[in-house]
Amino acid sequence: MTETAGPDRVTGPDRVRSAEQIGLSAREAASVPPPHVIPPRDAASWARKVDRLEVNAREGVRGTNVAGRRLTGPVQGFGKMWQKTYRMKAGPAITPEQAIATWKEHFPEFWPKGNRFSGALTGINPGDVALLDLAIGGGVKLSTGVFVLYADAESFTLMTPQGHMFAGWITFSAEREGDETVVQALVLMRANDPLYEVAMTFGGHRKEDKFWAATLTALGKRLGLPHPEVEDRNVCVDAKRQWRHAGNVWQNSMIRSMLQTIAAPVTGLAHLLHHDSRGHDSQAA
């Protein structure tokens, strides 16, 4: 992994035009990743602008800390802004369209063991909301989600809600470089609040690097690569911490998930007693 310092902010008219499609302010537009991060292609590939997320319960994931939350870009985050790139050569036989089609169709299967991704039954499409349960140790699952901001035949972009570990987006793409296809995951993010920033500083960034390296490796094996190799590069785009967003800690999904885990036995017992009392009432009637 290489780590380098980058410019304080990213600018450019093409990035501003991309940002306008998702309703970002002029200031936010200055921090939108370049066109290869969120490609300004077919307008139909972009999700419509949403105020707050709506989700339906799904089997296999807790599904908390998502409904009613707003989406957050790097401008709404607290910590340093990072651009993280994970790349893997997929060889000459795989086209970009084939690589992305496989990635979309089997996306949850490529995640490291212990982590769950529950997307819409129709796959990964603009406007979909996926629910996540992420292993954070001690038997606790961090429950959060992601929003599909953009999706076409060669890329798709996920954006995070309030309370997620980071505020930002992840773009998964594939393109032809010379005679072979290269697949990539590119993250532009800030830790969402001071607690997440501490966690990212003391091991979180390293854990995230391993997470996406393992994901791309699993994708490579599905594509038939005998020995997938993943290259990663981290660039600090803005070293400033945004203390005006320190209050994001109120929405912290890690804290809420821990409290929900602790309260689960009590909540379950309350539901059971309520169900039994309703059963006795119906029998008495």
Buried (B, 14 or more C-beta within 10 A) or exposed (E): EEEEEBEEBBEEEEBBEBBBBBEBEEEBBBBBBBBEBBBBBEEEBBBEEBEEBEBEEBEEBBBBBBBEBEBBBBBBBBBBBBBBBBBBBBBEEBBBEBBBBBBBEEBBEBBBEEBBBBBBEEBBBBBBBBBBBBBBEEEBBBBBBBBBBBBBBBBBBBBBBBBBBBBBBBBBBBBEEEEEBBBBBBBBBBBBBBBBBEBBEEEBBEEBBEBBBBBBBBBBEBBEBEEBEBBBBBBBBBEEBBEEBBEBBEBBBBBBBBEBBEEEEEEEEEEEEEEEEEEEEEEEE
